[in-house]
Amino acid sequence: MLDLLNGFVVELRNAGLPVSLTENLDAMEAVQHIPLEDRDAFKYALGATLIKNHAHWRSFETVFEVYFSLRGPEYNIGDGDGDTDIDELWREMQDLASQEQNGKGQGGMDSMTPEEIAQMLMQALMNGDQGMMRAMAKQAVQRFAGMEPGRPVGGTYYLYRTLRNLDLDNMLDKMMEATKDQMDSDMTPLEERLEKEEYSDRIEKFKGEIESEIRRRLVADRGAEAMAKTLRKPLPEDVEFMHASRDEMVALKKSLYPLTRKLAARLARKRKHGRKGPLDFRNTVRHSLSYGGVPAEPKFKYPRPAKPELIVIADISGSVAAFARFTLMLVYAIQGQFSKVRSFVFIDGIDEVTDYFKSTEDISEAIHRVNTEADVVWVDGHSDYGHAFEVFWQRHQKDVGPKATVLLLGDARNNYHASQSWVVKEMQQKARHVYWLNPEPKSYWNTGDSIVGEYGTYTDGVYECRNLRQLEAFVDLLA
């Protein structure tokens, strides 16, 4: 058990979860006080001691299901034997169904027609029979998944094959029709809705049983370490903006709001206690009286640091649009830490969008307006950093002063247009700081039409910013 727990913790760390030695020891202590046969209690005891962020729960759950799946010799792929209790329940239910239809028992699920399987599954789902659903999930995987020992195929393929043969997409409608036929009177809209939600939940749980069964068989065939590596997914804060799927984008947005609260508190605390000012001679002499005139305790002035002004200039073309969107959302969520925030977006033309954020409290709505209403196309809608920067400087150079920090967002892929890097040089001379955030990996910089190095010469730093973790680190630097 100790080796299994150590392997489990190592895999959590490999998945990106920050598990410290102290938390590891807490988990070891916690499992001593719960019955190990209670799988749920064991799972939540480990979760309570090892997980600090709700966004990490899904990754934890995946690793847990792999390392502590109910596996053994009975789950070897290609073996027809299984768990005694579940198989016995399956045989009893199958015998009962076959006796009603034919007056005699049948030997296995292979001998049943798809219609008979669908009917038995529908009855199990309508009755909410967890044991029968578990037994049917096991038998369905055995019959339909087509799993072979050593075959390098992911679990998603086996899940698709199993669900396709069970035709669960039409199961909900059949269950609702059967329920209405069994009732003496018509269902009210509320009753129908509640019944439909209950059946939908049972179908999803049945799909989960099939996934678990496939995972158990794969772990038994390939080993926990190999399966954990295969199923490993990045945490929300490590998902790259430029390659995130739709579901990952939703997870990113959910992670953004707690991040803004944490950053705002950190920036405020950093400004309050971050720096000592020059020596306060009068205060030092006054306090030296308690030491007989010896200035043993120097006193310093604590200046009130001014909040910086922030000017954001963001490329919203193509794949970098997602990066710009999340950066703007983060900046405006913590805008209380800046005395003024102004935002400009561009492709080959440039437009100011500051008022979009002032007119609404919903940042998502403001971002939608940026994407649909901003006048950012000058000629053909292909990135032209040089022209956009030149137009910005012609219109707004007077707004760039010694209190302003300029934030340039983009991959600097200029489609071989003139760079006009002199504009960035002028910004650096007039502004407090000029930073460039690039959502591409460093290995891609200055390749092809990327000229980030030419611009970076005139900035206070070019930072790789591919995910929320890197974005958080940079915003902390701004204070």
N, C-alpha and C positions, 0 to 999 in steps of 0.2 A: 504493500500500500504506500509506503514511504517513497519508493522509487516512482510509482505511478503519480503521486502528488507532485514530486519534483519535476517530472516530465511535463505535467500539466502546467505548472508555473512557468517553466522555460518556454512552452509554446505560447502562453499568454504574452510573455515579453516579446517573443518573435512576431506576434501579431500586432505589437505596438502598444499594448496596455502597460502603463507604468506600475509594476508590482515591485515594491521594495522588499528588502530582507525582513523588516519588521512586520509587514503585512503577511509575508509568507509564514512567519512564526505564529502570527495570530490565527491564520487559517489552520495550521497544524494543531494549535490548542483548541480551536473551536470544534473540530471534527471529533475530538475525544469526548465531547459532551452530548453527542447526538447518536441515535441508533443508525448504524451504517446501512441497514436494510431499508431505511426510509430514504428513498432516492431524492425526493423533493426537499426534505430537510437538509440533506447533505449538500444539495445544489445551492440552496439559499444561504446556508452557513458559509460556503466558500464565496458566494457572491457578496455577502455582507462584509467579509473581511478583505477581499481582493479588489473590489470595484469601487471607484470613487466618482465616476461620471456615468450618468444614466445612458449617455450616447454609446458607451462601451459595452452595454449589457448584451447586445446582439452578438458581438464578437465573442464575448465570454461564453454565451450560451452555445455557440457553434463548437468551440473548443471543448466545452464540457460534454456535449453530446457525443463527440468523437472519443474522448478519453474514458468516459464512464458509460458508454453504451452497453446495453445488455447483450453481451456477445459471448460466444463460447463455441465448442465444437459443433453445436447444433446449427450454427449460422454459416457453416462453410458453404460457399457457393457451389451449387450442383447437388447438395445433400437434401434429400426430401424430408428428413426428420426435423423436428422442431421442438419448441417448448411443450412439455407434456400437458400442462393445464390448458393452454390455448388450443393445442391440437385436439385434445379430448373434447373441448367445448365445440370446436368446429365440426367434429365427427357427429356429435349429438345433434347439433342443429341441422346438419346436412341430412342425417338419417330421418329426422322428423319431417323435413321438407320433401324428401324423396318418397317417404311412405304416404304422405298426403297425395302426391301426384301419381305414383306408380304402384303403391302398395308394397314396395320393397326398398332396401337401402342401396346406395351406390358407393363406389369405391373411393372417389376423390374428386377434387375440383375439376380435373381434366375431363371427367366424364359428364360434367354439367354443361348445358347450353348457355350462351351469353344471356339469354332471356331469364333463365333460372338464376344465374349469378346476380343479374340486375335486380330481380325480385327479392332475393335474399338480402342483398345489400340495402335495398330500400326499406325493408322491414326493420333491419338493424338500426338504420338512421332514424326512422320514424319513432322507434321505441327508445332511442338514446342508449342502446345497449353497448357500453364501452368494451366489454369483453368480446362480444361478437364482432364489433368493428375492428378490434385489434387482430382477431383471428382472421377476418376477411382480408385485412391489409397484408398479413403475412402470406396467405394463400394466393392473393392477387399478384404479389411480387414474384412468388414462386412460379406462377403460371405465365404471366404476361411480360415480365421485365426482360427475360432472356439473358440473365447474367451468366457470364462464363469466367472461370478462375483465371486470374492473371491478365484479363483483357483491359487494356488501358483506355477505358471509357469513363467519363464523368457520371456522377449520380443523376444529373439533370436529364441525360439521355434515357436512363432507365425509368425515371419518374414520368417522363413524357410518354414512353411506350405503355406503361401501366395505366396511366390516366386515360389515354386514348382508347384503350380497350374497355375500360369501365364506363366511359361516356358519362362522366359526372356533370358535364355542362347541361344536360337535359334532366338530370335527376331532381333538381329543385322543383321544376314544373310538375313532374310526375308525382312528387310527394304532396304538393299543394292540391293537385286534383284528387288524389286519394283521400286526403284529409277532408275536403269539401264533400266527397261522396259519403263519408262515414258520419257526417253530422246531419242531424234532423232538420236544422234550420240554417239559413244563410249566415255566413260569418260577417261580423261588422268590419269596417275598414281597419279599426284598431286591432281586432283579433287576427285579421289576416296579416297585418304588418308584423305583429309579434310572432305569429307562427312562422312566417317567412324568415324572419331574422334568426329564430331558433334553429330552423332547418339549415340555413346558410352557415351558421356557426358549427353545426355538427358535421357538415360536409367539409369545412375547412379543417376541423380536427381530424377527420378521416384522412384527408390529404397529408396532414402532419404525421399520422401513423404510418402511411406509406413511405414518406421521406425517411422516417426513423428506421423503418425496416430495411430500406435500401442502404442507409448509412451503416447500420449494424453489420450487414453482410459485406459491405466494402471494407469496413475496418477489420473484420475477421479475415478477409482475404489479403489485404495489403498492409495492415498494421496501422496503429493509431497515429504515429508520427507522419507517415506518408499521406494519410487522409487529411490530417490537420493542415499540412502544407498545401494540399490541393484546394481545400475549402477556405483558406485564409483570405480575408478581404481587408482592405485598408480601413482604418478608423475614419469617421467623418472629417476630422481635422487634418488627415493625411491624404484625402482625395484631391486629385489635381483638378483645378478649375477647368482646364482646357479639354479634359477627357472624361468628365463626370457624366454618368447616365442620368436619366430623369429621376430615378429613385434616389440616386446619390445627391442630386441637386436639392431634393426635398430634405434629406438628412443634413445637408450643409446649412440650409436656411434655419433648421431647428437648432443647430449648434451655434449659429451666429448670435442669437439673442443673449444666452448666458455668457458668451464670450465678451459681448459689449459691456455688460454689467461689471464683469471682472476687470476688464481693461480700464473702464472709467474709474473704478475704485483705486486701481493700482497707480494710474496716472496722477490722480488727486493726491494720493499719499506720497508719491515720489516728489511732486512739486513742493509739498508742505515740508518734508523732512530731508530733501535730497542734498542740499548744498549749504555750506557755511560761507558767510560773507567775510569781509575784511575784519581785522582785529578792532574791537571796540575798546579804545584806550581808557576812556572815562569809566566804563563799567568794570574793566579789569582792575583799575586802581581802587575803585570803591570796594570791590570784593576782597582786595588784598589786605584791607584793614583787619579782617578776621584772622589773618596769618601774620600779624605783626608787621605789616607793610611789605611783605614778600609777595610778588605777583605769582602765586603758585597755581592759580586757576585762571588761565586766559579766557576772556570772553570775546565772542565774535558777534558781529551784526548778522542778522538773518534777513536778507532782503526778500521781499515778496516777488517771486518770479512772475513775470507777465505771461499771460497765455499767448501762445504764438498765433499769428494769422496763418491760415492754410489755403493754398491755391492748388486745386487738383486739376490736372490736364490729362484726360484719359482717351486712349484709342478704343473705340467701340466697334471696330470692324471684325467680322468673322469670328474665329474661335476665341480671340482675346476678349470678346464682349462679356463672357461669363466672369472673367477675372475682374474686369472693370466694374461690373455690376456689384459683385460682392465687396469690392474695395469701397465703392461709393456708399453702399449700405452701412458698412462698418464705420466709415468716417462720419456719416451723419448721425449714426446711433450714439456716437460719443462726442458730438459737436460741442457739448457743454465744456469740454476741456480745451476748446480753442476760442479765441476772442472773435474770430470771423472765419467762415468757410465759404469759399467760392469755387464753383465747379464748372469746368469746360469739357466738352466732348468733341471728338473729331473723327473723320475718316480721311477725306481729302479737303473738306471744308471744316470749319470749327464754329461752335455755337455755345453760348453760356446757358447753363441749365440750373443755376442757383435758385431761381424763383420756383422751379418745379418742386423743390423740397420745402420751400417756405410756405407754399399754399396748401400743404396737406401734412397730416401727422403719420400717414401710412407711407412708409418708405418704399414699399413694394409698388404702390400706385405711382409714386414719383419716378421710380426706375422704369416703369412701363411707359410713362410719358416721355422719358428720355429716349427710349428705343423707338417710339412711334412719331414724336413731334419735333425732335431736335433737327435743325437744319445743318446737316453735316456732310452733304454731298455737294461737291463743287463741279467736277467734270464727269468722272465715270464711276465714282463710288469705290475706288481702290485706294488703299492707304497711301497718303502723301504727307509724311511727317514734316518735311521741309516747308511746304506751303502752309500747312496748319499752324506751325510755330511762327512763321513770318506774319501771318494775318493776326495771330494773337498779340504779337509784339507791337504791331502797328496800332492796334485798338486799345491795348491794356497795359502798355509798359509803365504808365504812370502809377498803376496799382501795385506794382511789385516794389516793395520797399524793404528796409532793414528788419522789419518785424515779421516779414512774410517767409513762410517755408513753402517752396514749390515742389509738388509731388507729380512726377511724370509717370504715366502708366502705359505700358505697351511693350511689344516685342521688337520694336524698331526695325521691322521689315518694311522697307521704304519703296519697294517695287522699282529700285534703281533710279528714283528721282533725286534731285538735288537735296542734300541733307539740310542746308541752312543751319549748320551747327553753331554759327556765330550767335544765333538767338539764345541758345542754352548758355553760351559764354556770357552774354549780357545779363541773363537772369542771375547767374552765379555772382556776378559783380555787384548787383543791386540787392539781391535777396539775402535773407539770413542763412538759409540752406537751400540746396537743390538736390533732390533725391530721385533716382529712377528705379521703378519696380518692374521687373521683367518676369512674366509667367512661364517663360521657356526654361528648360534645363540649361545650365551653364555650357554644357558641351555643344549646344546649338547656337550659342552667341557668335556673332561675326561670321556666320556661314551663310552662303547664298546671298540674299539681299538684306541680311541683318547688318545694321551699322551701329549697334548699341555701343561698341567700343569708341566710335567717333564722338557720340554724344556723351558717353560716360567720362571722357577726358575733362569735361567742364562741369561735372557734378561733384557733390560731396560723397557720392557712393552709388553704385549700381547693385541692387539686391535681387537675388532670385526669390520669387514669390509665387510658388506654384500651388500652395494650399493654405488653409486657415492657420495652421501652426506657424508657418513662415510669416504670414501676414500679421499674426499676433505679435511675433517677436519684433517685427519692424515697427509697428505702432507703439510698442513699449519704448523703442529707441527715440521716437519723436519727442517725447516729453523733455 
